[in-house]
């Protein structure tokens, strides 16, 4: 239950910071009696803390800033904000149902680590976490302006170098702050912070609807419940997109504040808040600059057109004040955001495809619709139902019909809401929606698949909020109210239920890699290696590489000789093959894939193996498929007619040795095999036999590439497996002479 406790504690720290900011800008304490505004306080605290930490990072490491801020917050709680704190607490506890929704959200969003008996972070196929862990580590102990040293032997800080010099770091600074406050490592904080930031979206949703748009309490709670169900955030959480989640929260808050600005008695305070969330959004997710620009224009123009001639000048002045003040409140964040967006624009103008890791593979229209309301993957859901003995065909057909009806309900809600709603800001919301649609059409026409994914996951929460806003307008027409309530309630139940299923699919499906105790055990295990001895990394997956480099961040390592080190975003993602060193670390899966026990196992746990090559070692390098297992043991099929092995003399003496290859043909006919070293034939035989090579002489620390060639065409099977097969390599061994 520790993740729940710490997540609540984070929200309380945000709340204290928010109340202090509330007090400093001299807002009327009567606002805190309004629940719709009170839920905004943690959001205000989170973004104000982020901006303060970012400015102070110019002269102080985050651990020093954290000490100052914690002392300040404790002092403020005791002597400055005690009166407003009591009002805020009383208001928050006045709605037990909203508190229940928030608690359920914390449980759902922290569920993947809830029962692990430790604090950890996780990684799926995405690789962003490696960069955030490095950046948080560095910023905790160093000033933002310090140069960041790194090398190919000590590459961990290269990731921080990329983050600090090429992208936004607002969320990283906040993570470093909580590392300092809780005295935790970055891998113990990152997922915890991500889940907490996702929880804050519920606060922003309720604030946006209830306070900014005057939506009814019940409708606002329905939106909060949908957000709490987790489906909108599950993909972003598992993809380690904490900055985007934080950015969405800030974007929603800014949109609401800017809409509400003209209706506030305490006008100056809300100009300040609007400016703070404008620059705050850019500080945590600079990619939202274009969204902020169009939302800013849409709201300002809608205000101007619908306002009387007497107030139009005031609207223009207010808009200019918000824009100008945002530069003053956090010049550091604004500078970083400007540099980031100029860099992105330059790259897009040069070659847009160079920044699309999805290679133009756009989502289907069905996938887009599912993401927009947090719906599940139907193909995966059908498979799950079939395993339970349920006919998935009828279920999926019925669900697809419901999705179509959901689309009709949304369209109807917008049209009816536009007709019934009388507020000017319905035009602003419609304008923002049109911008979202136009941007999607542009991204699809330009085949910008990655940008489209980011866009759809960004606007999905807004689609839910806009639907609730327009649907809430139905209550203004008494005729047919009961039927409309049923339609609205059924829609909310369907969407919230779908979100829960989506969250479950993300928690259960795919390969999830945990940065847990195994990583820290590896950190201690490398003490078995002599201090000046480099450690080789054999990595068949980015996740393995990230975790090993993270654990060995203070130890020299060696990469594959064919790998050209660079500090770009994509450069570090390349998994490394075998590097000839006396000591090496591999994952257990990789260890078994060597098909050899020629190296001494110094240490292992459930995830890693620390190896020592006291004499000679051999490993497969290329031309083989991944490891498989049958009733006999482990094996690997060759994937081409030419496979490569590497034999290494790890001793300080010259070694004379031969190599034996235990081969099998499987279900196929036996084929001739020849073994070469430096172009010379050193062994041959037929598959299904053990092939022994001639003797080889290796000098101390010398490695030799061995080429294994099989004759004949590769085999295929008609079982649906599209691979082409050569022969089975069951075991490799080195015989010392």
N, C-alpha and C positions, 0 to 999 in steps of 0.2 A: 504493500500500500504506500510505499515511500514515494513513487511517482505522483500519486494523487496529492499527498501532503505537500510536496515541493511545488507542484503546479499551482495549488491554492496559494502557497506562500509567494510565488512569483506574482500572481494576480494581486495579492495584498500589497506587495512592494510597489507595483504599478499604481495601485489605488492611492497609497500614501503620497507618491510622487505627483499623481494627478490632482489630489486635494491641495497640495502645496502650490502647484502651478495655478490652480483655481483661485487660491487666496492671493497670490502675488499679482495676478492681473485684475483683481478686485471685482470679480463677478458677484452678483447678488446671491447671497446664500439661499434665497428663496428658490433658486433654480434646483437646489439639491433636494427639495421636497417633491420634485417631479421625477418619477421613476424613469421616464424616457430620457431625461438628461443625466440622472445619476449613473446609469449604466455606461455613460460616456467617460466617466472619470478614469477607469483603468486604461482606456485607450489614450486619453490625454497624458497619463503618467508614462505609458510605454514610449510614446513618440517624443515627449519632452526629455525623458532620460536619454534616449538614443541620440538626440541632437546635442545635448549637453556633453555626453561622453565623447561624441565625435569631435566637438570643438576642443575639448580638453586634451584629446589624444594628440594634438599638435605639440603639447609640452609635457604630457604625463603619460606613462603606461596605464593601461586600464586598471591594473591592480591597485595603483595609487588613487586613481579616480574613484574606484569602488569604495575604498575606505572613507574618502571624503564624503561621498554621497550617502553612504549608510549612516555615518555620524550625523549628517545634516537631516536625513529623514527621521531618525530617532528624535533628534532635538525638535524638529517641526511637529512631530506627533505629540510630544509632551507639552510644548509651549506655544506653538503657532496655530496649528490646525485642529486642536482638540475639540473646539466647538463645532466646526463644520464636519468633523469626522463623525460625531454623534448623530448629526442630522442625516448624513449620507448613509450610515449604517441602518438607521431607523427606516429610511426610505427603501433601501435594498431588501431588508427583511420584511417589508410590507407585502411583497408578492412572493409567497412560498413556491408557487408554481414555476415562476421564472428561475428561482434558485435551483429548483429540482432539475429543470432543463439544463442549466449550466453544469450542475454536478454530473448529470448523465453524459453530457458532452465530454467532460474531463475523463470520465471512465472509458468512454468509447475511444477517444483519441489517444489515451495513454495505454489502452488495452494491450498492444503488442509487447510492451515491456512490463506490464503490471505484475505478472507472476514469475518474473525471472530471478527474483531474490537479489537483484543488483541493478544498478543504473547502467544503461548501455545505449548504443545507437545502432541503427540498422541500415542496410543498403540492399537495394534490389539491382536491376540491370543498370541503373543510372550511376554516375560516378561523382556527383557533385560533393558528396560528403568529404572526400579526401581533401578538397580545397578548403572547405569551411573549418575542418579540424585544424588544418595547418594555420589558417588565418587567425582563428581564435587563439591558438597557442601563442603565436607571435605577438598579437596585439595585447594580450594579457600582460606581457612583460616588457614591451617596447613601445616607444612613441611611434605614431603614425609616420613621422618624417624620417625615421631612421632608415638607413640602407639595410637591405636584407641579404645576408651572405648565404650562398648555397653553391653546390658543386655536384658533379655527377656521382661522387662518392657520398655526399651528404645532401640528397635531393629534397628532403622534406620541406624545407623553407622555400623551395622554388614555387610551391603552390601558394604560399602566403605572398610571395613576390608578385605572382600573377594577380591575385585578388587585390592587393593594395595598389598596384600600379595600373591595372587594366579595368577594374570594375568597381561596383559599389560595395561598401563594407559596413553599412549601418547595422544589419542584423548580426554580423560577425562581432562587432563591438559590444552589442548587447549580450551575446553569448559569452564573450570574454569577461563581461561584468559579473555574470552569474557564476562563472568558473571561480572568480575571485571571492565572491560572497559566500558560496557554498563550499569552497576549497575542493573542487572537483576537477577531474581532467576533462578535456574537450569532448571525448567520446561519451562521457557520463552526462553531459549537459545538452548536447545538440538535439537529440530526439525529444528530450524533456521540454526544451524550449520550443521546438517545432509544434508539439502537441498543444502547448500553452498558447502559442500565437494563433493556432487554429481555433482554440476555445474563444479567444478574443473576438473572432468574427461574429459570434452570437451576440456579444455586446454591441458591436457595430450595427448588426441587422436590426436589433430592437431600437437602438438610438435613431437610426435612419428612418424607420417607419413611424415609430410612436412619437418621437419628439420633432423630427424635421418635417415629416409629411403629414402629421396629425392622423395617422392610421389608427384604427381602434385597437384596444389592448388585446382582444382575442386574435385578431388578424396578425398583430405583431408577434404574439406568442407562437402562432402557427409557423411563421417564418423562422423564428428562433428554434423551434423544434426540428424543422427540416435541416437547418444548419447543424444542429446538434447530432443529427443521425449519422453524420460522418462521411456520407458518400461523396459530397462535393469536395472533400479535403483528402480522402484516402489516397488517391493517386499522387497528389502533391506531397503529402506527408511521406509516403514510401519512396518518392523520387527525390527526397531531401530538398524540396523547394521551399524551405522556411522563409527566405526573403520574399518570394512571390506571395506566400500566404500573408505575411506581414504587410506587404504592399497592397494587397486586396483590401485588407482591413482599413488601412489608411485611405485608400481611394474611395471606399464607401463612405467613410467619415467625412472626407473633404467634400464629396458631392452633397451630402446632407447639410453640412455647415454652410456651404456657399448658397444653397437654396434657401436656408433659414435666415441668412444674413439680413435681408431687408425687413424682417419682421421682429427684430430684436430691439428692446428698449436700450440694453447695454451694448450699443452698436460697436464701440471701439473694441470691447473684449472679444466680440465675435469676428471682427476683422483680424484680430491677432490669432484667434484659433484657426480661422480659415487659412491664413498665411502659414501657420505652424504645420498644419497637415498637408499643405501643398509641398513645402520643402521637406517635410518628414517622409512623404511618399517617395520623393525623389532620392532621399538619403538611403532608404532601405531597398528600393527597387527602381533604379534609374530608368529601366525599360518602359516605365509608365509615363514618360514625358509626353508622348503623343496623346495618350488617354487624358492626362490632365489638361493638355491644351484644348482638346475638343470639348471636354466636359466644361471647362472654364468658359469657352466661347458659347457653347449651347445654352448654359444657364444665364450668362450675362446678356446674350442677345434676346432670349425669351423674356427676361426681366424687362429689358429696354422696350421691346415691342409692346408688351402688355401693360406697361406703366403709363401713368399720366405724364403729360409734357413737363409738369413741375418737378417730377422726381427723376427724370431721365438723366440729367446731369449728375445727380447724386449717385445713381447706379454706376455710371462710368467712373466717377471718382473712387467709389468703393472698390470696384474691380481693379483699378490701377493701384490702390493702396494694398490690396491683398497680394498682388503680384510683386510690388516693390518691397513690401515688408518681408516676404519670404526669403529674399536675398540677404536681408539683414539678420534674420533670426538664425540662420545656419549657413554662413558663406562657405564653409568647408564642404558641407553636403552638396550645396548648389554647384560648387566648382567641380567636384567629382562627377556629379550627374551630367554637367555640360561636357566635360572631357569624354565621358563614357559614350554619350549619344553622338558626339562628333565622330568618334572612332567607329561606332557602328554604322553611321551614315556613310562614312568613307568606304568601309568594307562593302556595304550594299551597292554603292555606286560602282565599285571595282568588279565585284562578282558576288551576287546575292547567294549563289549556291554554296559559296565557301563557308557560310555560317549556318548551313542547314544540315545538321547531323542525320536528319530523317531522309535526306537525299530526294526530296520532292514527293515522297510517298504520303499523299494526303489521306485524311480520315474519310470513311464513308459517311454519307448523310445520316445513316442510322446511328453510327458511332457518335456523330456530333450531337444528335438529339438526345442520346442517352447521357452524354456528359453534361449537357445544358441543364438537366434536372437531377443529375446525380444517379442515373439509372445504371443497372448492372450490365455486364457482358452476357448477352443472351446465349451465345455459343457455349461459354463456360458454364453458365447456369443450366443449360440443357444437359450437359455432360454430368453435372452433379445430380440432377434429377434422375437420369438414367441409372446411375449407380445406386440410387435409393429405390429403384424399381418402379419409378413413376414415368409414365409416357410423356416425354418432354415435348413432343410435337404439338399436342393439344394445348399444353400450358403456354408454350412460346407463341402459338397462334393467338391465343386469348390475350396474352400480354402485349403482343404487337397491336392488337385492336385497341387495347386500353391506351397505348402510347399515341395512337392516332387520335383517339378521343381527347387525350390530354392536350394535344396540339390545337384541336378545335376549341377546347375550353380556354386555352391561353389567348388565342386570337379573339374569341368572343369577349373575354375579359377586357382586353385592350380597347376594342371598339366600343363596348358598352361603357367602360370606364371613361373613355375620352368624351363620350356624350353626356354622362351624368356628372362627372367631376367639374367643379367650377373654378378650382385654383389655377393660377397662372402657370404653376410649375409642372402641370401635366404636359405642357408643350416642351418644357425643358427635358423632361423624362423621355418623351417621344423623340426629341432630337438626339438625345444620347443613344437611344435604341437604334435610330437610323444610322448613326455613326458606327455602332457595333456591327450592324448588318453590312454596311458599305465596306468596312475594313475586312470582314470575312470574305466578301466577294473579291476584293483585291487580292487577298492572300491566296485564295483558291486559283484565281486566274494566273497568278505568278508562280504557282506550285511551291509556295513557301510553307512546307509541311510543319517544320518545327515551330515557326512563328504562328501558324494556325493553331497548333496544339496549345501554345501559351495563350493565345487570344481566347480560344474557347473556354479553357479552364479559368480565365480571368473573368469573362462576362457571365459565366454560369451563375454565380451568386447574385449578380445584378438582375438576371432574368427572373429568378425566384422573387426578389424584392419588388421588381416592377409588376410582376403578376399579382402579388399580394396587394400592392397599392391600388391597381386598377380594379381588382376583384372586390376590394373593400368599398369601392364606390357603389356597388350594387345595393348596399343597405340604404342609400339615399332614395331609392325607389321602393316604396312599401309593397307595391303589387308584385306578387310572386316571390316575396322575400323568403318564405319557407323553402321553396324549391331551390332557390339560389344558395341558401345555406347548406342544403344537402349536397349540391354540386361542389361547392367550395370545400366542404368538410371531406367529401370523398376524395377530391383531388389532393388535399393535404395528406390524407392517410396513405394514398397510393404513392405519392412522391416521397414522403418520409420513410415508408416501408421499403421502397426501392433503394433509398440511400443506405439503409441498414444492410440490405443484401450486398450492395456495392462495397461497403466497408468490410463486410465479412469476406467477400471475394479477394480483396486486396490483402487482408490479413492472412488468409489461408493459402492463396495461390502463389505460384512462382517460387524461384529460389531467393530466399531471404538470407542475407549474410549479416551476422551480428558482430559488432565491435564490443566484445565483452571481456570477461576475466581471462579468456584464452590469450587475448592480445597482451594483457599486462603480464601474464605468466611468461610469455615469450620475451618480454623486456628483461625479466630477471634471468631467463635461461641463457641469454647471450653472454652472461658473465663467465660461462664455461669456456668461452673463446678467448685466446690471448689478446690483450688490449690492442695491439697494432696489426692484428690479422684481419684483413677485409673479409666480409661475409658475402657469399654469393646468394642471389635470389633467383630461384626458379619459379616462374609464375605462369600459370595457364589461364588466369582470370584477373581482371583489374581489381576485383574485391580483395583477392589474396595479396596482390601487390600493395594495394593501399594500406591494408592492415599491417603487413610486415614492415613497410617503410615507416608507418606511424609508430610501431613498437620500437623500431631501431633508429628513431630520429636522431639519437645522439651517438650512433655507432656507424663507422664507415662501411659502406656496402659496395658491391660490384654489380654492374649491369652486364647484359649480354654485349659482347664486343661489336656486334653488328648494329647495335642501337645507337643512334646519334642523339645525344642528350640535348634537350632544349626545354625552355620554361614556358612554353605555350600551353593553352588549355588542353589541347588534344595530345601534345607530346607525352604527357605523363600517363596517359591512359593505355599506352602500348604495353601489353603484358610481355615479360621478358622470358626468354628461354634460358637454357643452362649456361651458366658462366663458370668456367673452370677455376675453382678456388678450393683450398683445403677444407674450408668450412662453408656450409650452405644451409639455407632454410627453405623448406618447401612445405606446401600443404600436404595433408595425409593423402589426399586424392592423387596429387602429383607424385608422391613417394611411391605409391603402388603402381603408378603408370610407368615407372622406370623399369619394371620387370626384372629388377636386379637387387641383390642384397650385398653389393660389393663395398658399400660404405658403412662405417660405424655409426649407429644411432646414439648420439650423446644424450639426447633428451627428446621427449615428445609429450604432447597432451592430446586432447580430442580434436585439435585443429591443425597443429603444426608439428614438423619434425626437424630437429637440428642434427645435421649430418657432418661427419668428419671422414675425409678420404685419407687414411694413413698410408695407403700404398697406391692402389690403382682402382679407378671407378669407371663405370660405363653407363651411359644414359642414351635413350633414343632422343633424337632431335626433331626430325621432320619426316613426312611421308607416312604417317600412321594416324589412324583414327583414335578417338578418345578411349579411355580405359573401359573394358567390359568385364563381366564376371559370369562364370558358369559353375557347374557342379564341381569342377576340378580346381578352379581358382581364377586369378586375374589373367587377362590377355588383351592384345591389341591387334586389330586387323591392319595390314598395310593398305594405304590409300592410293598408292601409285606404284609404278614399276621401279621407282628409285627412292629408297629411304636412306636417311642419314643417322648415324650414331656418332657419339663422341666418347673417346676413351682418354682418361687423364691420369697422369702419374702425380699423386699428391705427396710423395715422399721426397726426401732430400738425396735419394740415391737413384742411380740408373736402374730401371726395371726391365726385365725380359718377361714377356707374357704372351699368352694366346687368348683368343676370345671364342666362346661357344654360344651358339644361337639355337635355342630349342624352338623348332618351328612345327606348325601343323597346317593341314590343308582344309580342315573343316569339312563342309559338305561338297567341296570342289575337288577336282583332280589335282594330283601332285604336280608341281612345276619346278623347273631348274632355278637354282639361286646361286648367284656369284657375289663374293665379298671382295671389295677393293679398298686399298689404302694408298693414297698418293698415286692413284692410277695403276697400281700394281695389284694383280690378282693374288689374294692371300688365302682364299678358301672358296669352296663350292660344294654343292650337294643338291638334294631334292627336298622340297617342303615335306613335312611329316617326319623329318629326321632332325637329329642334332648335328649342326654344322660346326666343325672345328676349324679355326684359322691357323695359318703358320705363325711362328713366333714373331713378336714385334718388340723392338727396343725403344724405350722411352726415356729421355733424359729427365732429371728432376724438374717437376712443375711443368712438364711438357704435355700438350694435348694433341690428339690425332683424330682427324675426321675419317670415319669409316663409311663407305658407301655400299649399300646392299641392293643388288639389282635382281629382279625376278623377270623371267622371260614369259612371253605370251600375253594375250589380252586379259585385261581385268574382268572379273566375273560380276554378274548382276543377279538379282533375285526378283521374283514376281510377288513378293509379300507386301509391297507398298514401300519398302525401303529403297530409296533412290541412290544409295551409295554404290560405288564400284569397289570390289574387293580383290586383293591379291592373295596373301596367305596370312596365317595367324602367327604372331610372335608371342610365345608363351613365357620365355625366360631368357635372360642374358646373364653371362657369367664371365669372369676374368680368372684365368689360371696363371698364377705366378710360377716362373721356372726357377 
